[in-house]
Amino acid sequence: MAVKTVAMLTAGGLAPCLSSAVGGLIERYTEVAPDVRIIAYTNGYAGLLRGQSLEITPEVRAGAHLLHRFGGSPIGNSRVKLTNVKDCVRRGLVQEGQDPLHVAAEQLTTDGVDVLHTIGGDDTNTTAADLAAYLRDNDYDLTVVGLPKTIDNDVIPIRQSLGAWTAAEQGSIFAQNIIAEHSSNPRMLIIHEVMGRNCGWLTAATAAEYHRWVGEQEYVPGIGNDQRRWDVHAVFVPESPLDIPAEAARLKAVMDEIGCVNIFLSEGAGVAEIVAQLEAAGEEVPRDPFGHVQLDKVNPGAWFAKQFAGLLGAEKTMVQKSGYFSRSAASNAADLALIKECTDKAVESALAHQPGVVGHDEERGDELRAIEFERIKGGKAFDTSAPWYQDLLVGIGQA
């Protein structure tokens, strides 16, 4: 059956790829199937449930290339889990007694959609998997093709998620200014908190990018412009156990010698300990509709600052979070190339009615393909044995 109408949506948190992925899909359809009608549901699955969409007009098609220059999403995002009926009812997305999956399926049918493109992370695409299964099991003739967006780079079995390279680069740019604060006070402790709920890839990649930048600069040590004061002194990720007393002893020696310590911290590191403390105190742990701990409310950076400040003898402590700065950027050159590759493949898969999430399949020799929805999972652990990461740890004296 020929594809007549295509819909797209972006969902979940932002990443430096959403605007470009939307633009890339529009461009590719215009190139290879210009007669296909394109609509975009606004604000993710919330717009789908409410029947809110935009028509991709000839004017939008002509200007789609400009979307590669921007961060954010031109069509808006939201966090909605279609199988969390209670949350959908509470937010007014469906009525009491309605099944959000059925509401979504009927809206797609009403709009005459043959293919739905979902652009998001593991939560977005596991929700897309739920929707695809519902459509299949209930005889709706519709294909769902996802694209993997997550700055954590933690989608199984996808080698590289869209936007992650840019987020690491932007986190380094953020750090270049923030770590200048080491000169604002004697015995300064700076914690750069990087996004990464369960996966330390982004923290590690950000630290590596920043450490590379530090190594490329020229310094004037005789006046205190010392490379060691600018560098990373510790990287903490969820995948590596942390011996706080041992690390504190190592970092206190650094503090005593150069007068500052700079830590790159994954926001997911130490969360189990923080949650245990809250629950032991009888406090409720705030969680989102997907059941994830709301990290902005439990504040891992502040917890780590409290643990280390006294042990290091810090006179002043600063916690700075680069997540919103990094995830809202426009795609860099490396991501633009990856997005182009994946959006082209997504359109090819859609026109052939091949469902799945498009990416390089690590379990199939890194082949670029529409990966079966049932194989898509979140929580891919960062491989701390990667040579580039081990080189970083050696370079900063942590290994």
C-alpha positions in Angstrom: 0.0 0.0 0.0 1.3 3.4 -0.9 2.1 5.9 1.8 -0.2 8.9 1.5 0.1 10.7 4.9 3.0 10.8 7.3 2.9 12.2 10.8 5.7 13.0 13.2 6.2 13.9 16.8 9.0 14.7 19.2 8.8 13.7 22.8 10.7 13.5 26.1 13.4 15.9 27.1 15.2 18.0 24.6 18.4 16.9 22.8 20.5 18.7 20.2 18.9 16.8 17.3 15.2 17.3 17.4 14.9 20.4 15.2 17.4 18.9 12.7 15.6 15.5 12.7 12.3 17.2 12.0 13.9 19.2 9.2 15.7 16.1 7.9 12.5 14.1 7.6 10.7 16.9 5.8 13.6 17.4 3.4 13.9 13.7 2.6 10.2 13.1 2.0 10.2 16.2 -0.2 13.1 14.8 -2.2 11.9 11.2 -2.7 8.1 11.3 -2.2 7.0 14.9 -2.6 3.3 13.9 -2.9 3.2 12.4 0.6 1.3 14.7 3.0 3.1 15.5 6.2 1.6 16.6 9.5 3.3 17.1 12.9 1.6 16.5 16.2 2.4 19.3 18.6 3.9 18.7 22.1 4.5 15.0 21.6 2.0 12.3 22.6 0.0 15.0 24.3 -0.8 16.5 20.9 -1.6 13.2 19.4 -4.1 12.4 22.2 -5.7 15.9 21.8 -5.7 15.8 18.0 -3.5 18.9 17.8 -1.3 18.9 14.7 0.4 21.2 12.1 0.3 20.8 8.4 3.7 20.8 6.7 3.0 23.4 4.0 5.1 24.1 0.9 6.6 27.1 2.7 7.7 24.9 5.5 9.2 22.3 3.1 11.1 25.1 1.4 12.6 26.3 4.7 13.1 22.9 6.3 16.9 23.1 5.8 17.0 26.1 8.2 15.8 23.9 11.1 19.3 22.3 11.2 20.5 25.6 12.7 18.4 25.5 15.8 18.1 23.6 19.1 14.9 22.6 20.8 12.0 21.2 18.8 9.9 23.4 16.5 6.8 21.2 17.2 7.2 20.9 21.0 7.7 18.1 23.4 6.0 16.5 26.5 6.5 13.5 28.7 3.5 11.1 28.3 3.4 7.4 28.7 0.4 6.0 26.9 0.1 3.0 29.2 0.0 5.2 32.3 -3.8 5.6 32.1 -4.0 7.3 35.5 -1.5 10.0 34.6 -3.2 10.7 31.2 -6.6 11.1 32.9 -5.1 13.3 35.6 -3.6 15.6 33.0 -6.8 15.8 31.0 -5.3 14.0 28.0 -8.1 11.4 28.0 -11.4 10.9 29.8 -12.0 8.5 32.7 -12.6 5.1 31.2 -10.7 5.7 28.0 -7.6 3.8 27.0 -4.9 6.3 25.8 -3.6 3.7 23.3 -7.1 3.4 21.7 -7.5 7.2 21.7 -4.1 7.6 19.9 -5.0 4.9 17.4 -8.3 6.4 16.6 -6.8 9.9 16.2 -4.2 8.5 13.8 -7.0 6.8 11.8 -9.1 10.0 11.8 -6.1 11.9 10.4 -5.5 9.3 7.7 -2.0 8.6 8.9 -0.1 5.7 7.3 3.3 6.2 9.0 4.1 7.8 12.4 7.6 8.9 13.1 8.5 9.2 16.8 11.6 11.1 17.7 12.7 10.6 21.2 14.7 8.5 23.8 14.1 5.1 25.2 10.9 6.2 27.0 9.5 7.8 23.8 10.3 4.7 21.8 9.2 2.1 24.3 5.9 4.1 24.3 6.0 3.9 20.5 6.5 0.2 20.9 3.4 -0.1 23.0 1.5 1.9 20.4 2.9 -0.2 17.5 1.9 -3.4 19.3 -1.6 -2.0 20.0 -2.0 -1.0 16.3 -0.8 -4.4 15.1 -2.9 -6.4 17.6 -6.1 -4.4 16.8 -5.7 -4.5 13.0 -4.8 -0.8 12.4 -2.9 -0.5 9.1 -0.2 1.9 10.3 3.6 1.8 10.5 5.6 3.4 13.4 9.2 4.3 12.7 11.3 5.9 15.5 14.5 7.9 15.7 16.7 7.6 18.8 17.2 10.9 20.7 19.0 10.8 24.0 22.0 12.8 25.2 22.8 9.9 27.6 23.6 7.6 24.6 22.0 4.8 26.5 19.5 3.1 24.1 20.0 -0.7 23.6 21.1 -1.8 21.0 21.9 1.5 19.3 25.5 2.4 18.9 25.1 6.2 18.9 22.0 8.2 19.8 21.3 11.4 18.0 22.4 14.6 19.8 24.8 13.0 22.3 28.0 14.1 20.6 26.8 17.7 20.6 25.7 17.6 24.2 29.2 16.5 25.2 30.8 19.3 23.2 28.4 21.9 24.7 29.1 20.6 28.2 32.7 21.3 27.6 32.0 24.8 26.5 29.9 25.3 29.6 32.8 24.0 31.8 35.3 26.3 30.1 33.5 29.3 31.8 32.3 27.7 35.0 35.7 26.3 35.9 37.2 29.8 35.7 35.5 30.2 39.0 38.4 28.2 40.6 40.0 31.7 40.9 37.1 33.3 42.7 38.0 31.9 46.1 40.8 30.0 47.9 40.3 26.3 48.3 37.4 26.2 45.8 35.4 23.0 45.1 33.5 23.0 41.8 31.1 20.2 40.9 30.0 20.2 37.3 26.8 18.1 37.3 26.1 16.5 33.9 22.9 14.8 32.9 22.8 11.0 32.9 20.3 9.1 35.0 21.7 5.6 34.7 24.4 6.0 32.2 27.7 7.9 32.6 28.6 8.2 28.9 27.7 11.9 28.7 29.7 12.8 31.8 32.7 10.8 30.6 32.5 12.3 27.1 32.0 15.8 28.4 35.0 15.4 30.7 37.1 14.0 27.9 36.2 16.8 25.6 37.0 19.4 28.2 40.2 17.7 29.2 41.2 17.8 25.5 40.5 21.5 25.4 42.6 22.1 28.5 45.5 20.3 26.9 45.3 22.5 23.8 45.7 25.8 25.7 48.9 27.8 26.5 49.5 28.8 30.1 51.5 31.3 32.2 52.2 29.3 35.4 54.3 32.0 37.0 51.2 34.1 37.6 48.8 31.3 38.7 47.5 30.5 35.3 48.3 26.8 35.9 47.0 24.0 33.7 46.3 21.8 36.7 43.9 24.4 38.2 41.8 24.3 34.9 41.8 20.6 34.5 39.4 17.9 35.6 40.4 16.2 38.9 37.7 13.5 39.2 34.9 11.9 37.1 32.1 10.1 38.9 29.7 7.9 36.9 27.0 5.5 38.0 28.8 2.5 36.5 31.8 2.8 38.8 31.7 2.2 42.6 32.8 5.3 44.5 35.0 5.0 47.6 34.3 8.4 49.1 37.0 8.3 51.8 39.7 7.2 49.3 38.7 9.7 46.7 38.5 12.4 49.3 42.0 11.7 50.5 43.3 11.9 46.9 41.4 15.1 46.1 42.4 16.8 49.4 46.0 16.4 48.3 45.1 18.1 45.1 43.3 20.9 47.0 46.3 21.3 49.3 48.7 21.6 46.4 46.9 23.8 43.8 44.0 25.3 45.9 41.0 24.0 44.0 39.3 20.8 42.9 37.1 20.3 39.8 34.7 17.3 39.7 32.6 16.1 36.8 29.6 14.3 38.2 26.9 12.2 36.5 23.6 13.1 38.0 22.8 9.4 38.4 25.8 8.7 40.5 24.9 8.2 44.1 21.1 8.3 43.5 20.6 4.9 45.2 22.3 6.3 48.4 20.2 9.5 48.3 17.0 7.6 47.8 17.9 5.3 50.7 18.5 8.3 52.9 15.1 9.9 52.0 13.2 6.7 52.5 14.9 6.0 55.8 13.8 9.4 56.9 10.2 8.6 55.9 10.2 11.1 53.0 8.5 10.5 49.7 10.8 10.2 46.7 9.4 12.3 43.8 9.0 10.3 40.6 7.9 11.2 37.0 5.1 9.4 35.0 7.7 6.7 33.9 8.6 5.9 37.5 12.0 7.6 37.3 13.3 9.5 40.4 13.0 13.3 39.7 16.7 14.1 39.9 16.2 17.9 39.9 14.3 17.4 43.2 16.6 15.0 45.0 19.6 17.1 43.8 22.6 14.7 43.6 25.1 17.6 43.1 24.2 19.2 46.4 24.5 15.8 48.1 28.0 15.2 46.7 29.0 18.7 47.6 28.0 18.1 51.2 30.0 14.8 51.3 33.2 16.2 49.9 33.3 19.9 51.1 34.3 19.1 54.6 36.6 16.2 53.7 38.5 18.4 51.3 38.6 21.5 53.6 36.9 23.6 50.9 36.2 27.2 51.8 33.6 27.6 49.1 31.7 25.0 47.0 29.9 25.6 43.7 27.5 23.1 42.0 26.7 24.0 38.4 24.5 21.9 36.0 25.1 22.0 32.3 22.2 19.8 31.3 19.7 22.4 30.0 22.6 24.4 28.3 23.8 21.2 26.6 20.5 19.6 25.6 19.1 22.8 24.0 21.9 23.4 21.5 21.8 23.1 17.7 23.5 19.9 16.3 27.2 20.0 15.6 28.7 18.7 12.4 29.1 15.1 13.6 25.5 14.9 14.7 24.2 16.6 11.6 25.9 13.8 9.5 24.4 11.1 11.8 21.0 12.7 11.7 21.1 12.9 7.9 22.0 9.2 7.7 19.3 8.2 10.1 16.5 10.3 8.7 17.2 9.1 5.2 17.0 5.5 6.5 13.8 6.3 8.4 12.0 7.5 5.3 13.2 4.5 3.3 11.9 2.2 6.1 8.6 4.1 6.3 8.0 3.9 2.5 8.7 0.2 2.7 6.4 -0.2 5.8 9.3 -1.5 7.9 8.6 -0.6 11.6 11.3 -0.1 14.2 13.8 2.4 15.6 16.4 3.5 13.1 20.0 3.3 14.3 23.3 1.4 14.0 22.5 -2.0 15.5 25.4 -3.0 17.8 24.1 -6.6 17.9 24.0 -6.8 14.1 27.5 -5.6 13.2 26.5 -1.9 13.5 24.2 -2.1 10.5 22.0 0.9 10.0 18.5 -0.5 10.1 15.0 -0.2 11.6 15.6 -2.1 14.8 12.7 -4.1 16.1 10.7 -2.3 18.8 10.8 -5.3 21.1 14.6 -5.1 21.2 14.7 -1.4 22.2 15.5 -0.8 25.8 16.8 2.0 27.9 19.5 1.9 30.5 22.5 0.8 28.4 25.5 1.0 30.7 28.5 3.1 29.8 31.5 0.9 29.1 34.1 2.2 31.6 36.8 0.0 30.1 36.7 2.0 26.8 40.3 3.0 26.0 39.4 6.7 25.6 37.9 6.8 29.1 40.8 4.9 30.7 43.2 7.3 29.0 41.2 10.2 30.6 41.3 8.7 34.1 45.1 8.2 33.7 45.5 11.8 32.4 43.7 13.3 35.4 45.3 11.0 38.0 42.2 9.1 38.9 43.4 5.7 37.6 
